[in-house]
Amino acid sequence: ACIRPRFIERILHPDEINRYPSIHENPLLVWTLWAAKESAFKAYRQNNMRYFLPNRWSVDLAAARVQFGTQSWILDVEHTEDAVFATCSSSAMEFVSEIRSADIELSPRDQGALSREVLSELLDRHAPNATLYKDEGGVPRLVLGDQLIPFSMSHHGRHVFVCLALSEFSSLKSKPT
């Protein structure tokens, strides 16, 4: 199944069109690039704009990087049988993440509920004293003491992916499971 050319034109950076000439026949590549851009945008928006223009973000899978203007993020991509998940960070970090998939397509409300459930479980194991809140711009934030904990919750269809960055926070320790 091919991806519609107009969609590809709207999301690809000019560098990506040259870098991935067969992208029109490769849906997995399209969704991998999309996941990478979305992940880098989530990292970027922690301190910047809230709008997302995917064709201004350039993904280089071979270099494991996402570029936006003069800023760049380290990229890690995970694939399951039917989903793609990406994590981006401005510096090398240790992450703890969980992918959960339901047997059926979930409503947006159920996706959000499952995302919060998975986040709660990760926090119980790795940062039980962390607090989740939304800032004045509506962006969800996690804090432990006076430190922000980078995290991401993504969901689509029947899949949920939750990720916490741990390496910068020496007070976050993995508990035996």
C-alpha beads as a LAMMPS data file, in Angstrom:
LAMMPS data file: protein, C-alpha beads

177 atoms
176 bonds

1 atom types
1 bond types

-500.0 500.0 xlo xhi
-500.0 500.0 ylo yhi
-500.0 500.0 zlo zhi

Masses

1 110.0

Atoms # bond

1 1 1 0.000 0.000 0.000
2 1 1 1.402 3.338 -1.087
3 1 1 1.080 6.547 0.876
4 1 1 -0.690 9.400 -0.898
5 1 1 1.899 11.654 -2.595
6 1 1 0.278 14.870 -1.301
7 1 1 0.644 13.655 2.290
8 1 1 4.314 12.852 1.730
9 1 1 4.927 16.289 0.174
10 1 1 3.353 17.951 3.191
11 1 1 5.445 16.113 5.798
12 1 1 8.869 15.663 4.171
13 1 1 11.735 18.106 4.413
14 1 1 13.491 18.655 1.047
15 1 1 16.563 16.801 2.368
16 1 1 14.392 13.758 3.097
17 1 1 12.997 13.652 -0.441
18 1 1 16.575 13.221 -1.693
19 1 1 17.659 10.963 1.182
20 1 1 14.736 8.522 0.787
21 1 1 13.829 8.392 -2.939
22 1 1 11.662 5.257 -2.640
23 1 1 9.601 6.578 0.269
24 1 1 6.376 6.564 -1.774
25 1 1 6.459 2.753 -1.758
26 1 1 7.498 2.348 1.863
27 1 1 4.760 3.055 4.435
28 1 1 6.963 1.863 7.320
29 1 1 9.568 4.484 6.399
30 1 1 6.907 7.201 6.194
31 1 1 5.574 6.360 9.662
32 1 1 9.105 6.035 11.064
33 1 1 9.951 9.549 9.849
34 1 1 6.634 10.848 11.189
35 1 1 7.242 9.279 14.621
36 1 1 10.773 10.718 14.695
37 1 1 9.546 14.226 13.849
38 1 1 6.749 14.051 16.381
39 1 1 9.174 12.900 19.086
40 1 1 11.686 15.667 18.326
41 1 1 8.882 18.219 18.308
42 1 1 7.760 17.071 21.752
43 1 1 11.321 17.558 23.007
44 1 1 11.515 20.969 21.325
45 1 1 8.176 22.247 22.556
46 1 1 9.215 21.812 26.166
47 1 1 10.644 25.334 25.878
48 1 1 9.375 26.632 22.545
49 1 1 6.465 26.819 20.110
50 1 1 3.370 24.667 20.191
51 1 1 2.707 24.353 16.441
52 1 1 4.115 21.541 14.339
53 1 1 5.218 21.980 10.712
54 1 1 6.607 18.526 9.844
55 1 1 8.166 19.544 6.530
56 1 1 10.585 21.821 8.421
57 1 1 11.983 18.908 10.415
58 1 1 14.601 16.678 8.768
59 1 1 15.188 13.068 9.842
60 1 1 18.394 11.184 9.067
61 1 1 17.839 7.589 10.162
62 1 1 21.394 6.520 9.292
63 1 1 22.807 9.212 11.582
64 1 1 20.013 8.694 14.155
65 1 1 19.328 12.458 14.240
66 1 1 16.414 14.847 13.761
67 1 1 17.188 18.435 12.736
68 1 1 15.058 21.588 13.024
69 1 1 16.819 24.789 12.050
70 1 1 20.057 24.869 14.026
71 1 1 18.862 22.391 16.663
72 1 1 19.394 18.642 16.545
73 1 1 18.193 15.657 18.597
74 1 1 19.469 12.113 19.093
75 1 1 16.932 9.642 17.702
76 1 1 16.016 6.142 18.827
77 1 1 13.322 4.219 16.935
78 1 1 11.499 1.057 18.003
79 1 1 9.299 -1.066 15.766
80 1 1 6.760 -3.646 16.796
81 1 1 4.848 -5.875 14.437
82 1 1 2.389 -3.081 13.625
83 1 1 3.620 0.134 15.266
84 1 1 6.540 2.573 15.249
85 1 1 7.756 4.479 18.324
86 1 1 10.495 7.126 18.420
87 1 1 12.340 8.856 21.254
88 1 1 14.407 12.029 20.818
89 1 1 16.659 13.849 23.235
90 1 1 19.110 16.728 22.996
91 1 1 21.785 14.719 24.809
92 1 1 22.451 11.071 25.576
93 1 1 20.017 9.909 28.253
94 1 1 18.882 6.691 29.804
95 1 1 15.214 6.046 29.123
96 1 1 12.682 3.707 30.605
97 1 1 9.688 3.066 28.387
98 1 1 6.743 0.806 27.917
99 1 1 4.703 -0.111 24.867
100 1 1 1.232 -1.427 25.481
101 1 1 -1.203 -2.594 22.815
102 1 1 -4.870 -3.436 23.198
103 1 1 -6.591 -6.184 21.225
104 1 1 -9.004 -3.688 19.675
105 1 1 -8.906 -0.098 18.421
106 1 1 -9.245 2.282 21.374
107 1 1 -11.302 5.458 21.513
108 1 1 -9.325 8.661 22.166
109 1 1 -10.655 8.646 25.738
110 1 1 -9.502 5.045 26.274
111 1 1 -6.110 5.813 24.682
112 1 1 -5.621 8.657 27.146
113 1 1 -6.710 6.514 30.077
114 1 1 -4.342 3.694 29.105
115 1 1 -1.494 6.208 28.630
116 1 1 -2.063 7.612 32.118
117 1 1 -2.239 4.080 33.562
118 1 1 1.093 3.129 31.973
119 1 1 2.674 6.413 33.130
120 1 1 1.415 5.789 36.663
121 1 1 2.948 2.300 36.656
122 1 1 6.311 3.611 35.403
123 1 1 6.283 6.354 38.027
124 1 1 5.432 3.858 40.784
125 1 1 8.514 1.833 39.766
126 1 1 10.967 4.648 39.002
127 1 1 9.813 7.951 40.537
128 1 1 7.033 7.394 43.071
129 1 1 7.259 10.947 44.432
130 1 1 6.983 12.673 41.044
131 1 1 4.060 15.010 40.391
132 1 1 2.254 15.396 37.059
133 1 1 0.674 18.734 36.132
134 1 1 -0.066 20.902 33.076
135 1 1 1.750 24.208 32.680
136 1 1 0.059 27.464 31.659
137 1 1 0.364 26.446 27.988
138 1 1 -1.353 23.112 28.627
139 1 1 1.855 21.075 28.231
140 1 1 2.018 18.128 30.675
141 1 1 5.023 18.303 33.024
142 1 1 6.520 15.870 35.526
143 1 1 8.492 17.178 38.488
144 1 1 10.450 15.477 41.215
145 1 1 11.403 18.002 43.858
146 1 1 12.515 20.988 41.815
147 1 1 13.619 18.974 38.764
148 1 1 11.605 18.541 35.585
149 1 1 11.592 14.962 34.298
150 1 1 11.459 14.718 30.500
151 1 1 8.725 12.291 29.460
152 1 1 6.388 11.498 26.613
153 1 1 3.069 9.739 26.206
154 1 1 1.992 8.799 22.684
155 1 1 -0.979 6.836 21.495
156 1 1 -2.645 5.905 18.253
157 1 1 -5.258 3.313 17.455
158 1 1 -4.721 0.450 19.855
159 1 1 -1.147 1.351 20.879
160 1 1 0.291 3.380 23.766
161 1 1 3.949 4.312 24.297
162 1 1 5.182 6.026 27.468
163 1 1 8.793 7.056 28.039
164 1 1 10.656 8.679 30.953
165 1 1 14.194 10.085 30.791
166 1 1 16.126 8.979 33.844
167 1 1 19.837 9.644 33.408
168 1 1 19.866 13.282 34.484
169 1 1 18.036 12.493 37.696
170 1 1 20.237 10.582 40.086
171 1 1 17.342 10.371 42.527
172 1 1 15.400 8.203 40.071
173 1 1 16.284 4.606 40.713
174 1 1 14.946 1.454 39.165
175 1 1 13.178 -0.760 41.647
176 1 1 13.325 -4.527 41.306
177 1 1 10.148 -5.868 39.705

Bonds

1 1 1 2
2 1 2 3
3 1 3 4
4 1 4 5
5 1 5 6
6 1 6 7
7 1 7 8
8 1 8 9
9 1 9 10
10 1 10 11
11 1 11 12
12 1 12 13
13 1 13 14
14 1 14 15
15 1 15 16
16 1 16 17
17 1 17 18
18 1 18 19
19 1 19 20
20 1 20 21
21 1 21 22
22 1 22 23
23 1 23 24
24 1 24 25
25 1 25 26
26 1 26 27
27 1 27 28
28 1 28 29
29 1 29 30
30 1 30 31
31 1 31 32
32 1 32 33
33 1 33 34
34 1 34 35
35 1 35 36
36 1 36 37
37 1 37 38
38 1 38 39
39 1 39 40
40 1 40 41
41 1 41 42
42 1 42 43
43 1 43 44
44 1 44 45
45 1 45 46
46 1 46 47
47 1 47 48
48 1 48 49
49 1 49 50
50 1 50 51
51 1 51 52
52 1 52 53
53 1 53 54
54 1 54 55
55 1 55 56
56 1 56 57
57 1 57 58
58 1 58 59
59 1 59 60
60 1 60 61
61 1 61 62
62 1 62 63
63 1 63 64
64 1 64 65
65 1 65 66
66 1 66 67
67 1 67 68
68 1 68 69
69 1 69 70
70 1 70 71
71 1 71 72
72 1 72 73
73 1 73 74
74 1 74 75
75 1 75 76
76 1 76 77
77 1 77 78
78 1 78 79
79 1 79 80
80 1 80 81
81 1 81 82
82 1 82 83
83 1 83 84
84 1 84 85
85 1 85 86
86 1 86 87
87 1 87 88
88 1 88 89
89 1 89 90
90 1 90 91
91 1 91 92
92 1 92 93
93 1 93 94
94 1 94 95
95 1 95 96
96 1 96 97
97 1 97 98
98 1 98 99
99 1 99 100
100 1 100 101
101 1 101 102
102 1 102 103
103 1 103 104
104 1 104 105
105 1 105 106
106 1 106 107
107 1 107 108
108 1 108 109
109 1 109 110
110 1 110 111
111 1 111 112
112 1 112 113
113 1 113 114
114 1 114 115
115 1 115 116
116 1 116 117
117 1 117 118
118 1 118 119
119 1 119 120
120 1 120 121
121 1 121 122
122 1 122 123
123 1 123 124
124 1 124 125
125 1 125 126
126 1 126 127
127 1 127 128
128 1 128 129
129 1 129 130
130 1 130 131
131 1 131 132
132 1 132 133
133 1 133 134
134 1 134 135
135 1 135 136
136 1 136 137
137 1 137 138
138 1 138 139
139 1 139 140
140 1 140 141
141 1 141 142
142 1 142 143
143 1 143 144
144 1 144 145
145 1 145 146
146 1 146 147
147 1 147 148
148 1 148 149
149 1 149 150
150 1 150 151
151 1 151 152
152 1 152 153
153 1 153 154
154 1 154 155
155 1 155 156
156 1 156 157
157 1 157 158
158 1 158 159
159 1 159 160
160 1 160 161
161 1 161 162
162 1 162 163
163 1 163 164
164 1 164 165
165 1 165 166
166 1 166 167
167 1 167 168
168 1 168 169
169 1 169 170
170 1 170 171
171 1 171 172
172 1 172 173
173 1 173 174
174 1 174 175
175 1 175 176
176 1 176 177
